[in-house]
Amino acid sequence: MKLSIPAAIESIAPYVPGKPMETLERELGISDSVKLASNENPLGPSPMAVAAMGKALSGLNRYPDGAGYELTAQLAETLQLDPAQIVLGNGSDDLLALLARVLLQPGDEVIIPAPSFLLYSTTALSADARPVVVPLKAMKIDLEAMLARVTPRTRMVFICNPNNPTGTVAGRQDFERFLAALPEHVVVVVDEAYFEFVRDDGCVSGMAYLDAPLAVVTLRTFSKIYGLAGLRVGYGVMPAQLAEIIHRVRMPFNVNTLGQVAATAALKDTQFFDQTRALVHQGLDLLYAELKQRGLTCFPTQANFFLIDVQQSAEAVFQAMLRHGVIVRSMNSYGYPNYIRINVGLPEENRRFLDALDKVLKI
Ligand SMILES: *Cc1c(COP(=O)(O)O)cnc(C)c1O
């Protein structure tokens, strides 16, 4: 075999998926482990979504609705948008790939904050575009420094708001100054995967800037607050002119029937939404108080996860926590060798985490 793989593709680091909990438990000889590593919803999926999927099962011999009519209409109503401004995706990951496909050419530049979501670099590299990496400043995305890196080749700028993994947000004024200074050939992509958890009134949403002179794309997902990560449903909100281009190249059935049905029901499940938000906020308040008592630094967050400075190798802490059946995320590969990231779990899971941490750190 002689494969000629483009150099840009060869340069992409292989994605290392986390081991399924079942595999980990078997390897370590443990049971009922607690996973706080992927920012998932600990309450499970929205019950209204589960009920709606049950009813849809007998229709699975049919192809999905390729236009996602019901879900798009429900989103348009909920968000007060024109359906033509909404594009559904097989998770928001799908939208990242679609944006790269329609907007990027070899040699184009994509400005990316770091540490942030690792997929932004992959998105740029997959189109043979050049990731221009701009470090955070005091754990926040540095809009000024990003502006300074704009050139005539800049096609896309990523803002993760709240930022994964630091949990910080951009304020309205700072974002507006940033937008006003950007040339019109730049597309701003605001990834709002955790927006529904935000408590800070000053936090900006990309959705407020659909009429800006340059294209602002906002990405949202059903994977986090709606508890549907396994189904893969996300959406992008963008000027209709860009949405129309993406519709031409997306897979005709990129969101499956169960995903569409579940997401439509989840949007109406305000009780589950409120319950998740309250659980996360109560959990954050408890965990911060408990960790502070232990003398550990936790970074303030607007999301359902946060960083903890464990003052030693995060990899070692991750491994040791694993043996106590608690899965956390080491931030070593994000450039924070002494930080771990956890998401809020159920009250008993938060307790298990604190007990395991006490044993591991010998507090
Ligand atoms: C979890 C997450 C997403 C959501 O991805 P999906 O493909 O919709 O599951 C997007 N962006 C960030 C930063 C995330 O952490």
The ligand as an SDF file (V2000), in Angstrom:
LIG
                    3D

 15 15  0  0  0  0  0  0  0  0999 V2000
  -18.3610   19.3240   25.3760 C   0  0  0  0  0  0  0  0  0  0  0  0
  -17.9370   20.4220   24.4900 C   0  0  0  0  0  0  0  0  0  0  0  0
  -18.5540   20.6190   23.2640 C   0  0  0  0  0  0  0  0  0  0  0  0
  -19.7260   19.7820   22.8410 C   0  0  0  0  0  0  0  0  0  0  0  0
  -19.3870   18.9300   21.8470 O   0  0  0  0  0  0  0  0  0  0  0  0
  -20.5200   18.0190   21.2110 P   0  0  0  0  0  0  0  0  0  0  0  0
  -19.8520   17.5930   19.9530 O   0  0  0  0  0  0  0  0  0  0  0  0
  -21.7200   18.8690   20.9690 O   0  0  0  0  0  0  0  0  0  0  0  0
  -20.7740   16.9190   22.1820 O   0  0  0  0  0  0  0  0  0  0  0  0
  -18.1600   21.6670   22.4710 C   0  0  0  0  0  0  0  0  0  0  0  0
  -17.1980   22.5150   22.8730 N   0  0  0  0  0  0  0  0  0  0  0  0
  -16.5880   22.3710   24.0510 C   0  0  0  0  0  0  0  0  0  0  0  0
  -15.5700   23.3610   24.4840 C   0  0  0  0  0  0  0  0  0  0  0  0
  -16.9310   21.3120   24.8920 C   0  0  0  0  0  0  0  0  0  0  0  0
  -16.2920   21.1630   26.0520 O   0  0  0  0  0  0  0  0  0  0  0  0
  1  2  1  0
  2  3  1  0
  2 14  2  0
  3  4  1  0
  3 10  2  0
  4  5  1  0
  5  6  1  0
  6  7  2  0
  6  8  1  0
  6  9  1  0
 10 11  1  0
 11 12  2  0
 12 13  1  0
 12 14  1  0
 14 15  1  0
M  END
$$$$
